Each structure stands twice: as C-alpha cells, then as structure tokens.
Amino acid sequence: MNGRSYESWRDELHRFLSGAERVLVIPYEGPDLNPRRFWHRLAKRHPVRFFFQTAVVALTTYLPAGEFKNSLLRLIGMNIGRDAFIASGVLFDLEFPTLVTIGPGAIIGTMTKILTHEVTVRSIRVGRIDIGRQAVIGVGCVIRSGVRIGDGAVVSMQSFVHKDVEAGVFAGGKPAEFIKKLDGLV
C-alpha cells in the first residue's frame, strides 16, 4: 500500500468519486498481497444501498431498451441521456455505476460490458466512462474504466476499448484502434 493506510486510500477513493478526475489507480504491495481483502476494505459501502444498486443493474440487464430501463438506471446515479438505447444484455459494473455517463441518442449493443473498476494483483483502477451523444457501441464490446468515447463515434462489435475513441471516428478490434474518420453522424 506504499506506506498508506486503508483509511487513507478509502478517503482518496471517496474524493475521486465526488470529483472530476477520470482515473484513480491505487497501488498496493507488501507481504499481505490479498486483492480481495484489500478491495473489500477499501470499497466499503452501505449494504442496503449496494443491494439496491445490484438489484437494479441485474434487472435492467434483462429489460429491453426503453425509457423505463433508463429511468431505473438513473435511480442508482447513472447519467443517461435522452433517447439513449441500451439493449438487453448490457452489463454495467456493480461497484460504481455512478461513474457511467451515456449521452443522448447513444446506442449500446447487447452483451456489452461497461466496467468502472479493475482489480489486479498489484493495483486497483477506478475510472469514469463517458459515451458521447449518438455514439454507437457494437454488440459484445468491453469498455475499460476511464475511457471516453466521443460524440458520433462508432465502435465495431466484439471490440475491447482500452483507450479513448475520438468523436466522429470508427474504431474496433482487440484492442480497439482507429480505423477511419466518419463523414457526419451515423
């Protein structure tokens, strides 16, 4: 933990969650490398709130796209723009759904995973995800924490988006890379 206490890192995490930074990486090391214990001590939260948040994410995963689904996601603090289309089967991170913003008219394809945190053996990464206005995310993509997908961008199906995608471009692959500039909104 680089000489810092759990409480110190927990305070840092709470500052991040209420601030505007895009990504927070919390390194840890030492003789007691136990990612599970470290994560659960770091991300403590009110159990009733977490249960409600988990229930909403689970329910909305199977609901068809529509305003009812978007309204439920807004209840747990997600920023969902008007007329966003979130297909059934889209899986949002249970830990920090409040870090997700989906712009007006964006389309998220089925079986896409939107992840706001990652736990590895030596660090934890937490990051905001912004999907721009009228962006299109193809079927089965994985969006990494801290990624911004610009307005009107298109990400091809089955892509792993590990870095920002500029507005108005077509990107894809594992990992996703720039393919071409688009002519206007799709």
C-alpha positions as CSV (number, residue, x, y, z in Angstrom):
1,M,0.0,0.0,0.0
2,N,3.1,2.2,-0.4
3,G,3.1,3.2,3.3
4,R,-0.5,4.4,3.2
5,S,-3.4,3.0,5.3
6,Y,-6.6,1.6,4.1
7,E,-8.4,4.6,5.5
8,S,-6.1,7.0,3.6
9,W,-6.8,5.2,0.3
10,R,-10.6,5.0,1.1
11,D,-10.6,8.7,1.6
12,E,-8.8,9.1,-1.7
13,L,-11.4,6.9,-3.4
14,H,-14.2,9.0,-1.9
15,R,-12.6,12.2,-3.1
16,F,-12.2,10.7,-6.6
17,L,-15.9,9.6,-6.7
18,S,-17.1,13.1,-5.8
19,G,-14.6,14.9,-8.1
20,A,-13.9,15.3,-11.8
21,E,-10.8,13.2,-12.3
22,R,-11.1,10.5,-14.9
23,V,-9.0,7.7,-13.4
24,L,-7.6,6.7,-10.0
25,V,-5.0,4.0,-9.7
26,I,-4.4,2.7,-6.2
27,P,-1.2,0.6,-6.0
28,Y,-0.5,-1.9,-3.2
29,E,2.3,-4.2,-2.3
30,G,3.8,-5.9,0.7
31,P,3.8,-9.3,2.4
32,D,0.0,-9.5,2.6
33,L,-0.9,-9.2,-1.1
34,N,-4.6,-10.1,-0.8
35,P,-6.5,-8.3,-3.5
36,R,-9.9,-9.5,-2.3
37,R,-9.3,-8.3,1.3
38,F,-7.8,-5.0,0.2
39,W,-10.6,-4.3,-2.2
40,H,-13.4,-5.1,0.2
41,R,-11.8,-3.0,3.0
42,L,-11.3,-0.1,0.5
43,A,-14.7,-0.1,-1.1
44,K,-16.9,-0.5,2.0
45,R,-20.4,0.9,1.4
46,H,-23.8,0.8,2.9
47,P,-25.1,-2.8,2.4
48,V,-28.7,-1.8,1.7
49,R,-27.6,0.8,-0.9
50,F,-25.3,-1.8,-2.6
51,F,-28.0,-4.4,-2.6
52,F,-30.5,-2.0,-4.3
53,Q,-27.9,-0.9,-6.8
54,T,-27.1,-4.6,-7.6
55,A,-30.8,-5.4,-7.9
56,V,-31.3,-2.5,-10.4
57,V,-28.3,-3.5,-12.5
58,A,-29.4,-7.2,-12.6
59,L,-33.0,-6.3,-13.5
60,T,-32.0,-3.8,-16.2
61,T,-29.6,-6.2,-17.8
62,Y,-32.5,-8.2,-19.0
63,L,-35.0,-5.4,-19.8
64,P,-35.4,-4.3,-23.4
65,A,-34.2,-0.8,-24.3
66,G,-36.6,2.0,-23.3
67,E,-37.3,4.9,-21.0
68,F,-38.3,2.6,-18.1
69,K,-34.9,0.9,-18.2
70,N,-33.1,4.3,-18.5
71,S,-35.2,5.7,-15.5
72,L,-34.2,2.7,-13.3
73,L,-30.5,3.2,-14.1
74,R,-30.8,6.9,-13.3
75,L,-32.2,5.9,-9.9
76,I,-28.8,4.5,-9.0
77,G,-27.0,7.6,-10.1
78,M,-26.1,6.8,-13.7
79,N,-26.2,9.8,-16.1
80,I,-28.3,8.5,-19.0
81,G,-29.1,11.0,-21.8
82,R,-32.5,11.3,-23.5
83,D,-33.3,8.6,-26.1
84,A,-30.3,6.5,-25.2
85,F,-30.7,3.0,-26.5
86,I,-29.3,0.4,-24.1
87,A,-30.0,-3.1,-25.4
88,S,-30.9,-6.0,-23.2
89,G,-27.9,-8.0,-22.1
90,V,-25.7,-4.9,-21.4
91,L,-23.8,-5.5,-18.2
92,F,-22.8,-2.5,-16.0
93,D,-20.2,-2.6,-13.3
94,L,-21.9,-3.2,-9.9
95,E,-19.4,-1.3,-7.8
96,F,-19.5,2.2,-9.3
97,P,-22.4,2.6,-11.8
98,T,-22.5,6.4,-10.9
99,L,-19.2,6.8,-12.9
100,V,-21.1,6.0,-16.2
101,T,-22.4,8.7,-18.5
102,I,-24.3,7.8,-21.7
103,G,-25.1,10.7,-24.0
104,P,-28.4,11.5,-25.7
105,G,-29.2,9.1,-28.6
106,A,-26.2,6.8,-27.9
107,I,-26.7,3.1,-28.8
108,I,-25.1,0.4,-26.7
109,G,-25.3,-3.1,-28.3
110,T,-26.3,-6.2,-26.5
111,M,-23.8,-8.2,-24.4
112,T,-21.5,-5.2,-24.0
113,K,-19.7,-4.9,-20.6
114,I,-19.1,-1.4,-19.2
115,L,-16.5,-1.7,-16.4
116,T,-15.7,1.2,-14.0
117,H,-13.1,-0.7,-11.9
118,E,-10.4,-3.3,-12.3
119,V,-8.6,-5.2,-9.6
120,T,-5.2,-6.8,-10.3
121,V,-2.6,-8.4,-8.1
122,R,-0.8,-5.1,-7.5
123,S,-3.3,-2.3,-8.1
124,I,-6.9,-1.2,-8.3
125,R,-8.0,1.1,-11.1
126,V,-11.3,3.1,-10.9
127,G,-12.4,5.3,-13.8
128,R,-15.3,7.2,-15.3
129,I,-16.8,6.1,-18.6
130,D,-18.3,8.7,-20.9
131,I,-20.1,7.6,-24.0
132,G,-20.9,10.6,-26.2
133,R,-24.0,11.8,-27.9
134,Q,-25.1,9.5,-30.7
135,A,-22.1,7.2,-30.3
136,V,-22.7,3.6,-31.3
137,I,-21.1,0.7,-29.3
138,G,-21.4,-2.6,-31.2
139,V,-22.5,-6.0,-29.8
140,G,-20.3,-7.7,-27.3
141,C,-17.8,-4.9,-26.6
142,V,-15.9,-4.4,-23.4
143,I,-15.3,-0.8,-22.2
144,R,-12.5,-0.3,-19.8
145,S,-12.6,2.0,-16.8
146,G,-11.5,5.6,-17.6
147,V,-12.5,5.6,-21.3
148,R,-14.2,8.4,-23.2
149,I,-16.0,7.6,-26.4
150,G,-16.7,10.8,-28.4
151,D,-19.9,12.1,-29.9
152,G,-20.9,10.2,-33.1
153,A,-18.1,7.6,-32.7
154,V,-18.7,4.0,-33.8
155,V,-17.1,1.1,-32.1
156,S,-17.3,-2.2,-34.0
157,M,-18.7,-5.3,-32.4
158,Q,-16.6,-7.5,-30.1
159,S,-14.0,-4.7,-29.5
160,F,-12.0,-4.1,-26.3
161,V,-12.0,-0.4,-25.8
162,H,-8.9,0.3,-23.6
163,K,-8.4,4.0,-24.5
164,D,-10.4,7.0,-25.6
165,V,-12.1,7.0,-29.0
166,E,-12.3,10.4,-30.6
167,A,-15.6,12.0,-31.8
168,G,-16.7,11.0,-35.3
169,V,-14.4,8.1,-35.8
170,F,-14.8,4.4,-36.5
171,A,-12.7,2.2,-34.2
172,G,-12.5,-1.5,-33.5
173,G,-10.5,-4.6,-32.6
174,K,-8.9,-6.2,-29.6
175,P,-7.6,-3.8,-28.5
176,A,-9.7,-1.2,-30.3
177,E,-7.8,1.1,-32.7
178,F,-8.7,4.0,-35.0
179,I,-10.0,2.6,-38.4
180,K,-11.2,5.7,-40.2
181,K,-12.8,9.1,-39.8
182,L,-16.6,9.1,-40.4
183,D,-18.5,11.6,-42.5
184,G,-21.0,13.1,-40.1
185,L,-23.2,11.2,-37.6
186,V,-24.2,7.7,-38.4
